[in-house]
Amino acid sequence: MTVLYIDADACPVKDEAVRVGERHNVEIKFVSNSWMRLPEGDLIERVVVPEGPDEADNWIAERAVAGDVVVTADVPLAARCVKAGALVIGPTGKPFREDAIGMRLAMRDLNTHLREIGEIRESGPGFTKADRSRFLNQLETIMRAAKRISR
């Protein structure tokens, strides 16, 4: 059975993910390092992991399998979940695919380095209504694909 894992600490599409997850009647697990206000529902589980770098990521990556869906903006977590066979989508609606994850990791590392040496100062464009809409559409598509895999 498909499980929807949400890397909740900085996720701007929690409500949208719940809407799609509930429509597909799947378990929804919000994973974070601290308690936070989250949507309520019968299918929703709040998982608070111990403080520490990558604790939430590790919890998700250790459990996500083929047929599951993961929502995260964290590229290394996405890479681990894709490798495990899960379908992964970022909050802007861009899916993480096995054939492109290496390039996304390399770009992330390059941008981190450029920020560290002061060559770039911004972390990227802000989150928009178009991103939210694209996320909803893509998550619906990915959820259907995941349910076919997990049968």
Phi and psi restraints in degrees (value plus and minus 20) as a CYANA .aco file:
   2 THR   PHI     -85.5   -45.5
   2 THR   PSI     118.0   158.0
   3 VAL   PHI    -140.2  -100.2
   3 VAL   PSI     117.8   157.8
   4 LEU   PHI    -122.6   -82.6
   4 LEU   PSI      91.2   131.2
   5 TYR   PHI    -118.8   -78.8
   5 TYR   PSI     113.2   153.2
   6 ILE   PHI    -143.6  -103.6
   6 ILE   PSI      99.8   139.8
   7 ASP   PHI     -94.2   -54.2
   7 ASP   PSI      74.1   114.1
   8 ALA   PHI    -103.1   -63.1
   8 ALA   PSI     -37.5     2.5
   9 ASP   PHI     -74.0   -34.0
   9 ASP   PSI     -61.8   -21.8
  10 ALA   PHI    -150.3  -110.3
  10 ALA   PSI       9.2    49.2
  11 CYS   PHI    -104.2   -64.2
  11 CYS   PSI      99.3   139.3
  12 PRO   PHI    -107.0   -67.0
  12 PRO   PSI     -18.6    21.4
  13 VAL   PHI    -143.4  -103.4
  13 VAL   PSI      16.8    56.8
  14 LYS   PHI     -81.0   -41.0
  14 LYS   PSI     -69.6   -29.6
  15 ASP   PHI     -82.1   -42.1
  15 ASP   PSI     -60.8   -20.8
  16 GLU   PHI     -84.7   -44.7
  16 GLU   PSI     -61.9   -21.9
  17 ALA   PHI     -82.7   -42.7
  17 ALA   PSI     -60.4   -20.4
  18 VAL   PHI     -83.3   -43.3
  18 VAL   PSI     -64.0   -24.0
  19 ARG   PHI     -76.7   -36.7
  19 ARG   PSI     -67.2   -27.2
  20 VAL   PHI     -90.8   -50.8
  20 VAL   PSI     -63.7   -23.7
  21 GLY   PHI     -80.1   -40.1
  21 GLY   PSI     -63.2   -23.2
  22 GLU   PHI     -87.1   -47.1
  22 GLU   PSI     -57.5   -17.5
  23 ARG   PHI     -81.1   -41.1
  23 ARG   PSI     -52.1   -12.1
  24 HIS   PHI    -115.9   -75.9
  24 HIS   PSI     -18.4    21.6
  25 ASN   PHI      36.1    76.1
  25 ASN   PSI      28.6    68.6
  26 VAL   PHI    -133.7   -93.7
  26 VAL   PSI     135.0   175.0
  27 GLU   PHI     -83.6   -43.6
  27 GLU   PSI     119.4   159.4
  28 ILE   PHI    -143.1  -103.1
  28 ILE   PSI      99.3   139.3
  29 LYS   PHI    -135.4   -95.4
  29 LYS   PSI      93.0   133.0
  30 PHE   PHI    -109.7   -69.7
  30 PHE   PSI     101.6   141.6
  31 VAL   PHI    -136.3   -96.3
  31 VAL   PSI     106.8   146.8
  32 SER   PHI    -170.1  -130.1
  32 SER   PSI     149.0   189.0
  33 ASN   PHI    -107.1   -67.1
  33 ASN   PSI     -30.9     9.1
  34 SER   PHI    -170.0  -130.0
  34 SER   PSI     142.8   182.8
  35 TRP   PHI     -86.7   -46.7
  35 TRP   PSI     120.5   160.5
  36 MET   PHI    -168.3  -128.3
  36 MET   PSI     137.5   177.5
  37 ARG   PHI     -90.5   -50.5
  37 ARG   PSI     107.7   147.7
  38 LEU   PHI    -153.3  -113.3
  38 LEU   PSI     141.5   181.5
  39 PRO   PHI     -78.9   -38.9
  39 PRO   PSI     130.4   170.4
  40 GLU   PHI    -125.8   -85.8
  40 GLU   PSI     133.0   173.0
  41 GLY   PHI     151.5   191.5
  41 GLY   PSI     141.4   181.4
  42 ASP   PHI     -84.8   -44.8
  42 ASP   PSI     -48.4    -8.4
  43 LEU   PHI    -111.9   -71.9
  43 LEU   PSI     -23.4    16.6
  44 ILE   PHI    -116.7   -76.7
  44 ILE   PSI     112.3   152.3
  45 GLU   PHI    -143.9  -103.9
  45 GLU   PSI     114.0   154.0
  46 ARG   PHI    -117.4   -77.4
  46 ARG   PSI     104.6   144.6
  47 VAL   PHI    -137.9   -97.9
  47 VAL   PSI      95.0   135.0
  48 VAL   PHI    -126.9   -86.9
  48 VAL   PSI      96.8   136.8
  49 VAL   PHI    -115.3   -75.3
  49 VAL   PSI     143.6   183.6
  50 PRO   PHI     -80.0   -40.0
  50 PRO   PSI     132.4   172.4
  51 GLU   PHI     -80.6   -40.6
  51 GLU   PSI     128.2   168.2
  52 GLY   PHI     122.2   162.2
  52 GLY   PSI     134.0   174.0
  53 PRO   PHI     -83.7   -43.7
  53 PRO   PSI     112.4   152.4
  54 ASP   PHI      47.8    87.8
  54 ASP   PSI      -8.0    32.0
  55 GLU   PHI     -84.2   -44.2
  55 GLU   PSI     -65.5   -25.5
  56 ALA   PHI     -85.2   -45.2
  56 ALA   PSI     -62.2   -22.2
  57 ASP   PHI     -80.0   -40.0
  57 ASP   PSI     -65.6   -25.6
  58 ASN   PHI     -82.1   -42.1
  58 ASN   PSI     -61.4   -21.4
  59 TRP   PHI     -80.2   -40.2
  59 TRP   PSI     -66.0   -26.0
  60 ILE   PHI     -86.8   -46.8
  60 ILE   PSI     -69.3   -29.3
  61 ALA   PHI     -82.3   -42.3
  61 ALA   PSI     -51.0   -11.0
  62 GLU   PHI     -94.0   -54.0
  62 GLU   PSI     -35.7     4.3
  63 ARG   PHI    -133.8   -93.8
  63 ARG   PSI     -47.1    -7.1
  64 ALA   PHI     -88.8   -48.8
  64 ALA   PSI     110.9   150.9
  65 VAL   PHI    -154.1  -114.1
  65 VAL   PSI     157.0   197.0
  66 ALA   PHI     -75.6   -35.6
  66 ALA   PSI     113.0   153.0
  67 GLY   PHI      76.6   116.6
  67 GLY   PSI     -29.8    10.2
  68 ASP   PHI    -114.0   -74.0
  68 ASP   PSI     143.1   183.1
  69 VAL   PHI    -144.2  -104.2
  69 VAL   PSI     115.9   155.9
  70 VAL   PHI    -142.5  -102.5
  70 VAL   PSI     112.5   152.5
  71 VAL   PHI    -129.2   -89.2
  71 VAL   PSI      96.3   136.3
  72 THR   PHI    -178.2  -138.2
  72 THR   PSI     133.9   173.9
  73 ALA   PHI    -122.4   -82.4
  73 ALA   PSI     -24.2    15.8
  74 ASP   PHI    -101.3   -61.3
  74 ASP   PSI      91.5   131.5
  75 VAL   PHI     -85.6   -45.6
  75 VAL   PSI     -64.4   -24.4
  76 PRO   PHI     -81.7   -41.7
  76 PRO   PSI     -59.6   -19.6
  77 LEU   PHI     -82.9   -42.9
  77 LEU   PSI     -64.7   -24.7
  78 ALA   PHI     -77.5   -37.5
  78 ALA   PSI     -62.8   -22.8
  79 ALA   PHI     -81.5   -41.5
  79 ALA   PSI     -63.0   -23.0
  80 ARG   PHI     -84.6   -44.6
  80 ARG   PSI     -61.4   -21.4
  81 CYS   PHI     -91.1   -51.1
  81 CYS   PSI     -59.6   -19.6
  82 VAL   PHI     -81.3   -41.3
  82 VAL   PSI     -62.4   -22.4
  83 LYS   PHI     -80.7   -40.7
  83 LYS   PSI     -53.8   -13.8
  84 ALA   PHI     -99.4   -59.4
  84 ALA   PSI     -25.9    14.1
  85 GLY   PHI      79.1   119.1
  85 GLY   PSI     -21.6    18.4
  86 ALA   PHI     -93.3   -53.3
  86 ALA   PSI     136.9   176.9
  87 LEU   PHI    -113.9   -73.9
  87 LEU   PSI     111.3   151.3
  88 VAL   PHI    -146.2  -106.2
  88 VAL   PSI     117.3   157.3
  89 ILE   PHI    -155.7  -115.7
  89 ILE   PSI     121.7   161.7
  90 GLY   PHI    -106.9   -66.9
  90 GLY   PSI     143.6   183.6
  91 PRO   PHI     -81.8   -41.8
  91 PRO   PSI     -38.7     1.3
  92 THR   PHI    -108.2   -68.2
  92 THR   PSI     -19.4    20.6
  93 GLY   PHI      73.8   113.8
  93 GLY   PSI     -19.1    20.9
  94 LYS   PHI    -105.6   -65.6
  94 LYS   PSI     101.5   141.5
  95 PRO   PHI     -95.6   -55.6
  95 PRO   PSI     130.8   170.8
  96 PHE   PHI    -116.2   -76.2
  96 PHE   PSI     101.1   141.1
  97 ARG   PHI    -135.0   -95.0
  97 ARG   PSI     131.7   171.7
  98 GLU   PHI     -78.1   -38.1
  98 GLU   PSI     -58.0   -18.0
  99 ASP   PHI     -95.1   -55.1
  99 ASP   PSI     -29.2    10.8
 100 ALA   PHI    -143.3  -103.3
 100 ALA   PSI     -23.8    16.2
 101 ILE   PHI     -86.0   -46.0
 101 ILE   PSI     -54.3   -14.3
 102 GLY   PHI     -81.3   -41.3
 102 GLY   PSI     -63.6   -23.6
 103 MET   PHI     -86.2   -46.2
 103 MET   PSI     -59.0   -19.0
 104 ARG   PHI     -85.6   -45.6
 104 ARG   PSI     -58.3   -18.3
 105 LEU   PHI     -84.8   -44.8
 105 LEU   PSI     -63.4   -23.4
 106 ALA   PHI     -83.1   -43.1
 106 ALA   PSI     -62.8   -22.8
 107 MET   PHI     -85.4   -45.4
 107 MET   PSI     -59.6   -19.6
 108 ARG   PHI     -80.5   -40.5
 108 ARG   PSI     -67.0   -27.0
 109 ASP   PHI     -83.8   -43.8
 109 ASP   PSI     -61.4   -21.4
 110 LEU   PHI     -83.1   -43.1
 110 LEU   PSI     -66.7   -26.7
 111 ASN   PHI     -84.3   -44.3
 111 ASN   PSI     -57.3   -17.3
 112 THR   PHI     -81.5   -41.5
 112 THR   PSI     -65.4   -25.4
 113 HIS   PHI     -82.4   -42.4
 113 HIS   PSI     -65.1   -25.1
 114 LEU   PHI     -83.5   -43.5
 114 LEU   PSI     -56.2   -16.2
 115 ARG   PHI     -87.3   -47.3
 115 ARG   PSI     -61.0   -21.0
 116 GLU   PHI     -82.3   -42.3
 116 GLU   PSI     -56.0   -16.0
 117 ILE   PHI    -112.5   -72.5
 117 ILE   PSI     -17.6    22.4
 118 GLY   PHI      65.0   105.0
 118 GLY   PSI     -10.7    29.3
 119 GLU   PHI     -93.2   -53.2
 119 GLU   PSI     -52.4   -12.4
 120 ILE   PHI    -150.1  -110.1
 120 ILE   PSI     126.9   166.9
 121 ARG   PHI    -133.7   -93.7
 121 ARG   PSI     -37.2     2.8
 122 GLU   PHI    -114.9   -74.9
 122 GLU   PSI     135.9   175.9
 123 SER   PHI    -116.3   -76.3
 123 SER   PSI     -24.7    15.3
 124 GLY   PHI     113.1   153.1
 124 GLY   PSI    -199.7  -159.7
 125 PRO   PHI     -89.5   -49.5
 125 PRO   PSI     134.5   174.5
 126 GLY   PHI     -92.9   -52.9
 126 GLY   PSI     145.5   185.5
 127 PHE   PHI     -98.5   -58.5
 127 PHE   PSI     111.4   151.4
 128 THR   PHI    -139.1   -99.1
 128 THR   PSI     150.1   190.1
 129 LYS   PHI     -81.7   -41.7
 129 LYS   PSI     -56.5   -16.5
 130 ALA   PHI     -83.6   -43.6
 130 ALA   PSI     -58.5   -18.5
 131 ASP   PHI     -81.7   -41.7
 131 ASP   PSI     -64.4   -24.4
 132 ARG   PHI     -82.2   -42.2
 132 ARG   PSI     -63.4   -23.4
 133 SER   PHI     -85.6   -45.6
 133 SER   PSI     -64.0   -24.0
 134 ARG   PHI     -82.8   -42.8
 134 ARG   PSI     -59.2   -19.2
 135 PHE   PHI     -80.3   -40.3
 135 PHE   PSI     -69.0   -29.0
 136 LEU   PHI     -77.1   -37.1
 136 LEU   PSI     -67.1   -27.1
 137 ASN   PHI     -84.0   -44.0
 137 ASN   PSI     -66.0   -26.0
 138 GLN   PHI     -89.2   -49.2
 138 GLN   PSI     -58.9   -18.9
 139 LEU   PHI     -84.1   -44.1
 139 LEU   PSI     -58.0   -18.0
 140 GLU   PHI     -79.5   -39.5
 140 GLU   PSI     -66.5   -26.5
 141 THR   PHI     -83.3   -43.3
 141 THR   PSI     -65.3   -25.3
 142 ILE   PHI     -86.5   -46.5
 142 ILE   PSI     -58.4   -18.4
 143 MET   PHI     -83.2   -43.2
 143 MET   PSI     -61.4   -21.4
 144 ARG   PHI     -81.6   -41.6
 144 ARG   PSI     -64.0   -24.0
 145 ALA   PHI     -84.0   -44.0
 145 ALA   PSI     -61.2   -21.2
 146 ALA   PHI     -83.5   -43.5
 146 ALA   PSI     -60.2   -20.2
 147 LYS   PHI     -86.4   -46.4
 147 LYS   PSI     -52.2   -12.2
 148 ARG   PHI     -87.5   -47.5
 148 ARG   PSI     -58.4   -18.4
 149 ILE   PHI     -87.4   -47.4
 149 ILE   PSI     -61.4   -21.4
 150 SER   PHI    -101.7   -61.7
 150 SER   PSI     -19.9    20.1
